[in-house]
Amino acid sequence: MIAPYFALLVAFGIVPIVVAAGTSFEPSVLNPGGGPLNYLLALQDFRFLDALINVGIFLALYVPSMLIVVALMSLLLDTVQGRWNLPLRLTYIVPASLTGATAVLVWYFLLEPTLSPYQDILAAMGITQGTQIWTGSNLAWIFVLMAFFTGAGNWIVVQYGSLQSIPDDILEAARIDGANAFQIAWQIKLPLIRKYLVYMGILVFAAGLQVFVEPQLISASVYPGLASNWSLNQLSYTFAFQQNNLGGAAALSLMLLLVCMIAAVFVIFRTDFFDGIGVKRK
Amino acid sequence: MTTTAPNETEVGTPHLTKITHHNLNKRTASGSVGRALVWVTLIVGALLSIIPMIWLIIAPSKTAPQLNNDPPFSFGSFENYVIAWQNLLTFQDGIIVQWLVNSVVYTLLIVAISCVTALLAGYAIAATAIPFKRTMLITTLIAMIVPPVALVLPLFIQISQLGLYDTPTAVILTSSFYPFGVFLAYIYFTTSIPHDIYEAARVDGAGEFKTFFLIALPLSRGLFGMLAFFSFSAAWVNYFLPYVLLGSAANFTLPVGLGILFSSTPALNPGNGAQQSVIGRPEIALAGLLVAIPILIVFLLSSRLLVRGVLAGAVKS
């Protein structure tokens, strides 16, 4: 019964890692001898540090803003039960349908002052040309904006769902004790959904570390070269497809994968998120 | 009782009633300002959420000059959608139709394979005696938390070695690996269906498959909907994996094709492509809309599933 899934797990979850590990030691033009030097060379590549810093800034903006806004919006949403609750939730997940290539397209339009629905706001900020926005130093903010709008809505709905699992008698007891809505949200609801927020934070971090589509599409077509090799994944892609250095590409992507796997193991064994489902030994 | 607070009238003792009243009076003073702030925040959030989508829906109704000159939310005409579509068809002999068909076929196959395998595996881990159950579960959880993007390059190396590069099979099979679905199914079969039912069926002499098909499957329609929802929304928009695993335009999906339109028409960058191209901004907005609308429709249709918390319902010890 488990066989079909097991076959997929082995074939496309485990074997690719083994194959890539083998490839990561293969010789390349850059490193005719092959071996572990591929890893060092990937880290020493002149574009690596810049990409690392870019992704670092991206994560430093993206993860906290997701956590704060999602927690705030789901707590607020939880206070307005009744007929407007469902319509609000539905509107919040609308941006999740604009992902990847579509997100790039939509944000190109939104940030283009001649086309944007926000053109008045942009004009008030003194922005009348797209080139004022699309500069190297703004890229992290722009990519955060794209990723944030794509991801936040779904997570708001998910965390709102987490809030529904809080037993009513706990909230009732707090009200009887005289806690106001703010105190209930801050001192009772927030700690109770903490583990869901931690889980989300780690998932968002792991996904953000792998940022690729947005910078790749922007610099491949819209503003040529603006964000080339901007993220670590793009650099790995460049190694593989432009520099014929599959060994270096495999080395770099395995290092990124390792970080994500450490994050995964951390969630599973060092947080209480998966407690009680049979992961930990009794 | 002067204050109206229907939720708080069930308090039992007089002593408690007094405390509640005291706080209620204090609350109503600052409460209405707080209420207003809550609503303003929620409504601003809602507006920010739907403005991009509304703009994208309206955009192809306008001509390129209208897009530039008319107010952002003015509507052009329905005729312009048809014109934009006909213009899109001129791109590489109507290859967009092929992309659309590819996207539909790949996605349907991925949803079918991923949901069936996940349902079976989730059930097997939850309700049957299989060896290495815990290892299986932990491996699945790791695979679920690691973002799929992290495996794209290793998959590319493997697929190339297998000689499957640039084949639909490569995209369909690799995308059908669905650990999150297995996790959802596992949780469902361990928490929502009492374990005794499986035991009873077995005692009655039903084999694993019979138990699954006669007992578990009829009880898991809601689960199947949820699995299909997440599988569909990931497969339909996936960009990086098909982009890397496919090489020829005839095999591309709609999102990858959209990227091709970005780079080979002057719609977003006047420096690109042939200057006489009729693919402009209305056309490219329509192409983007074709990617976005099916996802939006599925989201709205599945809203019933999203009412119950995905995580909260799933992880409860």
HADDOCK unambig.tbl for C-alpha pairs under 7 A between the chains (distance, minus, plus):
assign (segid A and resid 1 and name CA) (segid B and resid 120 and name CA) 5.66 0.50 0.50
assign (segid A and resid 1 and name CA) (segid B and resid 121 and name CA) 6.28 0.50 0.50
assign (segid A and resid 1 and name CA) (segid B and resid 124 and name CA) 6.13 0.50 0.50
assign (segid A and resid 2 and name CA) (segid B and resid 120 and name CA) 6.04 0.50 0.50
assign (segid A and resid 2 and name CA) (segid B and resid 121 and name CA) 4.34 0.50 0.50
assign (segid A and resid 2 and name CA) (segid B and resid 124 and name CA) 5.83 0.50 0.50
assign (segid A and resid 4 and name CA) (segid B and resid 117 and name CA) 5.77 0.50 0.50
assign (segid A and resid 5 and name CA) (segid B and resid 117 and name CA) 5.01 0.50 0.50
assign (segid A and resid 5 and name CA) (segid B and resid 118 and name CA) 6.42 0.50 0.50
assign (segid A and resid 5 and name CA) (segid B and resid 121 and name CA) 6.11 0.50 0.50
assign (segid A and resid 8 and name CA) (segid B and resid 177 and name CA) 5.50 0.50 0.50
assign (segid A and resid 9 and name CA) (segid B and resid 177 and name CA) 6.36 0.50 0.50
assign (segid A and resid 12 and name CA) (segid B and resid 155 and name CA) 6.96 0.50 0.50
assign (segid A and resid 12 and name CA) (segid B and resid 174 and name CA) 5.85 0.50 0.50
assign (segid A and resid 12 and name CA) (segid B and resid 177 and name CA) 6.89 0.50 0.50
assign (segid A and resid 16 and name CA) (segid B and resid 154 and name CA) 5.02 0.50 0.50
assign (segid A and resid 16 and name CA) (segid B and resid 155 and name CA) 5.26 0.50 0.50
assign (segid A and resid 16 and name CA) (segid B and resid 158 and name CA) 5.57 0.50 0.50
assign (segid A and resid 17 and name CA) (segid B and resid 154 and name CA) 5.95 0.50 0.50
assign (segid A and resid 19 and name CA) (segid B and resid 158 and name CA) 6.26 0.50 0.50
assign (segid A and resid 20 and name CA) (segid B and resid 154 and name CA) 5.00 0.50 0.50
assign (segid A and resid 20 and name CA) (segid B and resid 157 and name CA) 6.61 0.50 0.50
assign (segid A and resid 76 and name CA) (segid B and resid 38 and name CA) 6.18 0.50 0.50
assign (segid A and resid 88 and name CA) (segid B and resid 46 and name CA) 6.44 0.50 0.50
assign (segid A and resid 90 and name CA) (segid B and resid 300 and name CA) 6.87 0.50 0.50
assign (segid A and resid 91 and name CA) (segid B and resid 46 and name CA) 5.65 0.50 0.50
assign (segid A and resid 91 and name CA) (segid B and resid 49 and name CA) 6.24 0.50 0.50
assign (segid A and resid 91 and name CA) (segid B and resid 50 and name CA) 6.23 0.50 0.50
assign (segid A and resid 92 and name CA) (segid B and resid 46 and name CA) 5.94 0.50 0.50
assign (segid A and resid 92 and name CA) (segid B and resid 49 and name CA) 5.68 0.50 0.50
assign (segid A and resid 94 and name CA) (segid B and resid 49 and name CA) 6.38 0.50 0.50
assign (segid A and resid 94 and name CA) (segid B and resid 50 and name CA) 6.28 0.50 0.50
assign (segid A and resid 94 and name CA) (segid B and resid 296 and name CA) 6.45 0.50 0.50
assign (segid A and resid 95 and name CA) (segid B and resid 49 and name CA) 5.71 0.50 0.50
assign (segid A and resid 95 and name CA) (segid B and resid 50 and name CA) 6.84 0.50 0.50
assign (segid A and resid 97 and name CA) (segid B and resid 292 and name CA) 5.45 0.50 0.50
assign (segid A and resid 97 and name CA) (segid B and resid 295 and name CA) 5.36 0.50 0.50
assign (segid A and resid 97 and name CA) (segid B and resid 296 and name CA) 5.46 0.50 0.50
assign (segid A and resid 98 and name CA) (segid B and resid 292 and name CA) 5.76 0.50 0.50
assign (segid A and resid 99 and name CA) (segid B and resid 237 and name CA) 6.85 0.50 0.50
assign (segid A and resid 100 and name CA) (segid B and resid 237 and name CA) 6.94 0.50 0.50
assign (segid A and resid 100 and name CA) (segid B and resid 239 and name CA) 6.49 0.50 0.50
assign (segid A and resid 101 and name CA) (segid B and resid 255 and name CA) 6.00 0.50 0.50
assign (segid A and resid 101 and name CA) (segid B and resid 258 and name CA) 6.72 0.50 0.50
assign (segid A and resid 101 and name CA) (segid B and resid 259 and name CA) 6.31 0.50 0.50
assign (segid A and resid 102 and name CA) (segid B and resid 288 and name CA) 5.38 0.50 0.50
assign (segid A and resid 106 and name CA) (segid B and resid 52 and name CA) 6.73 0.50 0.50
assign (segid A and resid 114 and name CA) (segid B and resid 68 and name CA) 5.80 0.50 0.50
assign (segid A and resid 115 and name CA) (segid B and resid 67 and name CA) 6.34 0.50 0.50
assign (segid A and resid 115 and name CA) (segid B and resid 68 and name CA) 5.57 0.50 0.50
assign (segid A and resid 115 and name CA) (segid B and resid 72 and name CA) 6.76 0.50 0.50
assign (segid A and resid 116 and name CA) (segid B and resid 72 and name CA) 6.63 0.50 0.50
assign (segid A and resid 117 and name CA) (segid B and resid 72 and name CA) 5.01 0.50 0.50
assign (segid A and resid 158 and name CA) (segid B and resid 309 and name CA) 5.63 0.50 0.50
assign (segid A and resid 158 and name CA) (segid B and resid 310 and name CA) 5.88 0.50 0.50
assign (segid A and resid 158 and name CA) (segid B and resid 311 and name CA) 6.49 0.50 0.50
assign (segid A and resid 161 and name CA) (segid B and resid 308 and name CA) 5.92 0.50 0.50
assign (segid A and resid 161 and name CA) (segid B and resid 309 and name CA) 3.42 0.50 0.50
assign (segid A and resid 161 and name CA) (segid B and resid 310 and name CA) 6.58 0.50 0.50
assign (segid A and resid 161 and name CA) (segid B and resid 312 and name CA) 6.02 0.50 0.50
assign (segid A and resid 162 and name CA) (segid B and resid 309 and name CA) 5.74 0.50 0.50
assign (segid A and resid 162 and name CA) (segid B and resid 311 and name CA) 6.36 0.50 0.50
assign (segid A and resid 162 and name CA) (segid B and resid 312 and name CA) 4.53 0.50 0.50
assign (segid A and resid 165 and name CA) (segid B and resid 312 and name CA) 5.97 0.50 0.50
assign (segid A and resid 176 and name CA) (segid B and resid 20 and name CA) 6.15 0.50 0.50
assign (segid A and resid 178 and name CA) (segid B and resid 20 and name CA) 6.25 0.50 0.50
assign (segid A and resid 178 and name CA) (segid B and resid 23 and name CA) 5.83 0.50 0.50
assign (segid A and resid 180 and name CA) (segid B and resid 27 and name CA) 6.92 0.50 0.50
assign (segid A and resid 203 and name CA) (segid B and resid 145 and name CA) 6.31 0.50 0.50
assign (segid A and resid 206 and name CA) (segid B and resid 146 and name CA) 6.66 0.50 0.50
assign (segid A and resid 206 and name CA) (segid B and resid 147 and name CA) 6.44 0.50 0.50
assign (segid A and resid 207 and name CA) (segid B and resid 147 and name CA) 5.48 0.50 0.50
assign (segid A and resid 210 and name CA) (segid B and resid 149 and name CA) 6.48 0.50 0.50
assign (segid A and resid 210 and name CA) (segid B and resid 150 and name CA) 6.42 0.50 0.50
assign (segid A and resid 213 and name CA) (segid B and resid 240 and name CA) 6.59 0.50 0.50
assign (segid A and resid 217 and name CA) (segid B and resid 259 and name CA) 6.75 0.50 0.50
assign (segid A and resid 220 and name CA) (segid B and resid 263 and name CA) 6.70 0.50 0.50
assign (segid A and resid 221 and name CA) (segid B and resid 262 and name CA) 5.67 0.50 0.50
assign (segid A and resid 221 and name CA) (segid B and resid 263 and name CA) 4.21 0.50 0.50
assign (segid A and resid 222 and name CA) (segid B and resid 262 and name CA) 6.68 0.50 0.50
assign (segid A and resid 222 and name CA) (segid B and resid 263 and name CA) 6.94 0.50 0.50
assign (segid A and resid 222 and name CA) (segid B and resid 268 and name CA) 5.71 0.50 0.50
assign (segid A and resid 222 and name CA) (segid B and resid 269 and name CA) 5.27 0.50 0.50
assign (segid A and resid 250 and name CA) (segid B and resid 153 and name CA) 6.90 0.50 0.50
assign (segid A and resid 250 and name CA) (segid B and resid 154 and name CA) 6.64 0.50 0.50
assign (segid A and resid 253 and name CA) (segid B and resid 150 and name CA) 6.87 0.50 0.50
assign (segid A and resid 253 and name CA) (segid B and resid 153 and name CA) 6.86 0.50 0.50
assign (segid A and resid 257 and name CA) (segid B and resid 150 and name CA) 5.49 0.50 0.50
assign (segid A and resid 260 and name CA) (segid B and resid 146 and name CA) 5.45 0.50 0.50
assign (segid A and resid 261 and name CA) (segid B and resid 142 and name CA) 6.57 0.50 0.50
assign (segid A and resid 261 and name CA) (segid B and resid 146 and name CA) 6.06 0.50 0.50
assign (segid A and resid 264 and name CA) (segid B and resid 142 and name CA) 5.37 0.50 0.50
assign (segid A and resid 264 and name CA) (segid B and resid 145 and name CA) 5.54 0.50 0.50
assign (segid A and resid 264 and name CA) (segid B and resid 146 and name CA) 6.44 0.50 0.50
assign (segid A and resid 265 and name CA) (segid B and resid 142 and name CA) 6.63 0.50 0.50
assign (segid A and resid 275 and name CA) (segid B and resid 317 and name CA) 6.90 0.50 0.50
assign (segid A and resid 276 and name CA) (segid B and resid 317 and name CA) 4.81 0.50 0.50
assign (segid A and resid 277 and name CA) (segid B and resid 317 and name CA) 6.64 0.50 0.50
assign (segid A and resid 279 and name CA) (segid B and resid 134 and name CA) 6.19 0.50 0.50
assign (segid A and resid 279 and name CA) (segid B and resid 137 and name CA) 6.98 0.50 0.50
assign (segid A and resid 279 and name CA) (segid B and resid 138 and name CA) 6.50 0.50 0.50
